[in-house]
Structure formats: structure tokens, C-alpha cells
Amino acid sequence: MREFIDKISPFIVMDILAKARTMPDAVHMEIGEPDLPPSEEVTESFRKAIKDRQFHYTPAKGLLPLRERIAEYYIKKYQVEISPERILITPGTSGAFLVVFALLSDSDKRVVLSDPSYPCYKNFTYFLGSEPICIPVARDTGYEIIPQNVPSTGDIGSLVVSSPSNPTGTLYRAETIKELIKLCEDRNIWFISDEIYHGLVYDKQEHTALQFSNRAIVINSFSKYFCMPGFRIGWMILPDELVRKAEIIVQNIFIAANTPAQYAAIGAFDEGYLEKVRNTFRERRDFLYATLKDIFQLDAFPDGAFYIWADISRFSDNAMDFCQRLLLEKAVAVTPGIDFGNIRTERYVRFAYTQDISQLAIGVERLKDFLTKD
């Protein structure tokens, strides 16, 4: 176990955030955290939970009214009927992934990930004593894992797809998801769909993997679209055969998710407010993408989430150095691509449009000054 723990890499964006927070005039385009507040109903539900002294443990699977509300959401949004008994509430998606990876991966069964992808995926596998299989994705594959690139080895236990993706914001095509699910079913591989950025899709239509397979594992959270990152509430939807096993893991590792936060999340499904959230991030994406495309090569169009993946190789072949100097010299915080993988990621940085357009505009002007000076 020690050798795997030693492989866990630091989450660089958090180090950059910590430094940027010591700079009063910093422009934050580093952290994948919405700056918008949750709906007023969330706030009121949280206050009521505190007032009513709702401090006791909930069942390990989570509050039944919250699981029922999530099930209703899937019927309305995706026309998919899910039993609340298949839904488990977790401390964010991090808690969900730890449980799912603990169920499905070990030294003999490995997880397939894309490179680049969310850095904690691979670190979770290291922590659990496994070694991920990382598949390069780039402009030529539309930043998708495509079936022909999945190795034919017999040691694959699961495959993770993130759509929209972090760090690129790209949305998987429905056809690709169907093909990957078929491949997984044919080879007895679990298909895991990270749908944390669902809702934040701007010009296309996202599809839950549950529309194509009842055996898909879906992980989601209230952190992004619902603007509740600090509440640390996520959920996972599992096939019946995995529910009890996952519940036992939750009982032993987490006991249950935060109780007042679960009550607050029941109030998160305010359609009118969520539409305003989506429109706000769409406007920011349009502004920042239009500005950055004249500076960098942008070979991934952000269909969703709140990120832009920029090729900085015209200016630097060292993303870490680029980001550190940009922060120290111009107080602009962005994330180096090396946070997200090893395949040419030193040529990329990720911009997050999680600030008001006025702040983004200041950041872009400082960036231009930085590049001109260089």
C-alpha cells in the first residue's frame, strides 16, 4: 500500500488557489467552483434543518426524501425511471468514487481513464492499491475515449467517462457512449459515468448513461450545477447487485453524508434559478472563448462545464512555470495542464470561467500584458 500512496500526486490547482487567496487583487480562473450562490430554497432548507436540530446521522444511503427527489429529477430531465433504493447519497463525488472504485478495482482489476482527466480519479486508484490504464485523448478523438483505443487486456474492471469533461468541457456524443457501454457489457466491464457537470451544457443535449443501460454506474453532485460545492453532497446510482455492498462501505467509511446539507439539497431543484445559472455560465463561456481563441490554440470547444483548455505552446512548453509566473507577476490564477495527466499536458493550461465577466476581462488584459512582456 505504501508504494501506491507515494504515487499520489498533489492537486496543483489547490496549491495555486491557496497562493492566490493571499493576493487581494487576484483574478481567480483556476478553481472549478461556481461563484454563484445556491437557490434561496437551499438556504432556507439549510436554516430550517439547523433550527429543527437535524443533527443526527441519516441512514447510510441518505435521506429517503432526497433520494426520492433525485429519482423525480431523472424522470423529468432524462425520462428514466430509477428506484430511490438504487440511489446513495455521498460526501460529494469524491466519496462516491472512493466507494465505487473500492467495489470494482484492485491489483487485478484496473480502471480505464482518459488522459487528460480529473486528477483525483487516478489518485483514488493509487490509494486503493491499483494502477489505472490511461488512454490518450486529444483533438483527433474529440477528447473522447473511443472504443478501438480501449486495450483488449483482461485486467480491466471498469471504465470512466466524464461528460462534460474536466478539463476540456467537451461533451461525449451519445453514439460514443452507446458504443462504450456495449464494449463494456460485451467484456464484463463496469461502465462509470461521471455526470457532475450535467445541467451546465449550453448548445447541445447531455445524456445520462442510464438512458442506454440499466447497469451503468452514474455519479453526480450538487457541487457544480446546483452551486453547492461546500455542502459536500453527491450521489451515485448503482445496479441493484451493488447497492448493499456500497451501503456497507459507506457505513464503515463515512457513516452517512452531512445531515443538514442533505436537507438543504432537497431544495436545490429550482428550475427557474438553475436556468439562470446555466445562462450565466453560457455568457461567460462565450466571452472568454471569443477572447482566448485569438491568443491561444483552442482545440477543444467547451460544450459544457466551465473550463477552457488552451494550448500555450506558442509561448511556453512548461505549463507549471507559465502558471506560476502569471500568478506572481500579474495576479492571475490558472491551472497547469499537468494537473490532468501526462500526455502533452505541459503544453496546456485550464481557464475556469467561474468569475463575473468583469473579472474575466481584467484577467484577460493582465494575461495579454504578461504575454507581451514575455
N, C-alpha and C positions, 0 to 999 in steps of 0.2 A: 504493500500500500504506500509506503514512504516514497518509492520511486515515482509513483503516479502523482502524488501530491506535489512533489518537487517540479512536475511538469506544468502545474497550473500557473498560467501567466497573469500578470497584473492587468486589471481592467484600466487601460491607459486613460480613457475618457474621464474616469472618476478622478484620477490624479490631476488632469488638466482642469477639471471643474473646481477642484479644491484650490488650486493656484489662482484661477480666475476669480474666485469668490473673495480673494484678498485684494482685488483690484476694483475699486469703486466704480470706475468708468468702463469696465469690461463689457464687450458685446458677446453674449453667450449664443454661439451657434454650434456648441459641442454636445450638449446633453440631449438625449432622446426623451424629454419630459415635457408634456404640454404645459404652457404657461397659463392657460385658461383655467378658471375655477370649474368645479363640477356644478351641476344644476342646483338651484336653490332647494329643490326637493331632497337632494342628497344631504345638504347641510342641515335641513330641518329634521330629516330622519336620524341623522347622527346625534343632533342635540337631544332629540326625544329619547334615543337609546341611553344616553348619559343620564338624562333626567329620570328615566324609569329604572335606572340602576341595572341595566342589562350587561352585567359583567361576568356572568357565569360561562363556563365552557358550553359551546354548542355541540351537537353530535359531530363526530369526526368528518362526516360527509358534508356538513354545513347545515345552515338553517333551511328547513323544508320550504318556507315561503320564498326564499331567494332562489332555490333550485327550481321551484315551480315557475318563478318569474323568468328565469333564463330559458326554460323549456318553452314558455309562451313566445319569447323573443325569437326562438328558432322557427317556430311555426309561422310567425308573421313575416320575418325577414327572408327566410330561405324556403318556406313551405316544407319543412322537415319536422316530423313529429319525433320527439325524444322523451323518453320517460325521465322524470326527475330523479329516479333511482340510479340512473347512469351518470348523473352529474355530481361531481365532488368539488367543493369549494376549497381553495388552497391559498397560502400566503403568496399571492402574485403568481405569474407564470413560472418563476424560479422554483417555487415549491412544487408546482405541477410537473415540471421537467425532471426534478430530482426523483420524484415518486415514479414517474413513467420510466425513466432510464434505469432506476433501481429494479423495476419489474422486468425489463426487457434486455438489458445489456450486462455482460460480464466479460471475463477474459476470452471466452469462446464465442460470444455473440456481440458483434460490433455495430455501432451506429454510423450510418452514412449521412454526411453533412455536405453542404456546398461550401466552397471557398471562393469568395468571401461569404461570411455569415456572422450571425450574432456570436460574439466571442465566448459567452458562457456555455454554449452548447458543448464545445469540446472540453472545456474545463470541468463541466459536470461529469463527462465520461471519464476523465482522468481521475477525478475524485472517487469514482465508483470502481476504479481498478481496471478500466478498459482503455482501448486505443481507437479513436474514431477513424473512419475512412473518409477522407476529404476529397471531393470531386471539384475540379476547377470549373467555374462558370464565368462567362465573360460576354462581351458584346455579341460574339458569334453564336452563342447559345441563348441570347436574350436574357442572360443571367438566370437561366433555368437549369436545373438538373434534367437532362434528357435521358430517356430510358437506355439508349445504346451506350451511354457513358457509365452506367452502373455496373461495376465489376461482377463477374459471374461466380465469384468465390462463394463457398458455402458457409462462411462465418458471419454473414450479415444477419442481424436480428431485427433491425428497424431502419427506417429511412425518414429523415426530417425534411419537410418542405415549409418554408416561411413565405407567405404571400398575403399582402405585400411584404417585400423583403427589407430587412435591415442588413446592409447599409444602403441599398440601391433604390428602394421604393418601387421596384418593379413588381408587377402582378403576374402570377403564373396564368397561362392560358388554361381554360377549362379542359381542353383536349390533352394538354400535357399532364394535368392532374389525373385525368382518367387513365392515361397510358401508364403512369407511375403506379397507380393503385392496382391496375391489372397485373403489372410486373410483380408487385409485392404479393398479391394474392396467389399468383402462379408459383411463387418461390417461397411461400410461407414466411414472408417478411411483414412486420408490422409497419403500417403507414401512419406517420405522425404529422399532423398539420398544425403549424403554429399560425393562428389567425388573430394575433394580438392587434394588428392594425386594420382589421376589418371595420368597416364604417368610415374609415379615412381613405376612401377610394373616390377619385374625382371625375374621371371621364369614362370609366368602364364599370362593369359589374363584377363584384367578387363572388366567389362560390365557396361555400363550405364543403370540405371533403365528404361530409355526411350526406350530401346530395348524390354522391356517386357510390358510396359504400357504407353499410351499417357497421362495418368492422374498423373503420378508420378511427384513429385516436385524435381528438381535437383539443387543443389547448388555447385558452383565451384569457383576457384580463380586463379589469375595469381601469387599468392604468393609462391607456392612451386615448381612445375614442371617448371614453366616459370621463376623462380628465381627473382621475383619482389615483395618481401614482403613489402617494404617500400612505394611502389606506391599505396597501398591500393585500389586495383581494383579486384572486384569479379563479379560474375554474378549468376543469378537464371533463371531457365526455368520453366514456370508455365503453367498449363492448361488455356485455353482461359478465362474461367469464373473468374479466379483470377487476371488476368493481370491488369485490370483497377483499382481494389481495391488496389493492391500492388502499382501501379503507384501513386495513391492519397496519400498513406502513405509515399512513397519516397518524393513526392513533399513537404510534410509538415515537415518531419523529416530531410532529407538530402538535399533537392532541387535537387541535382544531384551529381554524383561522380566527383572526381577531373578531370578537363578537360585536362591538359597536359598529365596526366597519362593515360587517355583513348586513346589519340593519340599514346602514346608510346606503349600501349598494342596491337594496330593494327599490330605492327611489331614483335610481340612475337612468331609467329608461324613458326619459322625457324627449319625445321625438322632435318637438319644435326646437328645443335647446340643442339637441345633438345635430340638427341640420345647420344651425348657426355655427357650431364648432367645425363641421365639415367645410362650410363655405369660407370660414376664416382661414383655415389651412390651405384651401384651394387658392385663395387670393395670394397668400404668402408664397406658395409654390410658384405660381405664375410670375410673380415679381422677381423672386430670386433666380429662378431658372432663366428667365429672359436676360437677366443681368450677367450671370455667370457664364452663359454659353458663349459670350463674346470674349471671355478671359481664358477659360479652360476648355479642354475637350470633355464633353459630357456624353458618354456613350451608353448611359442608362437613363431613359426617361422615367421620372418618378410618377408612376400611375397612382401611388398612394403613399401611406405613412407620412413622415415629414422630414425626408432626407434627400440630399442631392450628392451623388457620388461623382467626384471631379478628378480628372486626370491632370496632375500638376507637372507632368514630366517636361513641359516646356520651360519650367522654372527651377525644378529640383528633382533629384532622384532619391531624396531622403525625406519621406513624409514626416517622420518624427522631428527632425531638425527644422523643417519648414514650419510645423505647428508650434514648436517651442519658440522660435524666433518671432513668429507672427504674434504670439501672445505677449512675449516680453517687450517687443518693440512697438506694437500697435494696440495691445489690449483687445485682441480679437481671438476668441477661443473656438477652434475647430478640432476635429478628431482625426488623427493619422490613420491611414488605411490599414496599417499593420495591426491594429486592434482586431481586425476582422478576418485575418488569415495570412497566408504566406505566398500566395500566387500573385506576383507583381503588385502586391498591395503597397509596397514602398513608394509607388508612383501615384497613389491616390489619397485624397482626404475626403471626409464626410462633413457636409454642411447640414445642420439641422435648422429648419425654419420654425423654431419654437419661441420666437420673439415677435413682437409687433413689427410691422413693415418699417416704421420709422427707425427702429433699432437695426433692422436688417440693412437698411440704406446706409446708416452710419458705418456698419461693419464692412460693407462693400467698398465704401470710399476709403476707409483705412486700408483695406486689402489692396486696393489699386495703388495707394501711396507706397505701401510695402513692396509691391512688385516693381514699381517704377524705380524705387531706390536701389533695389537689387539689380 
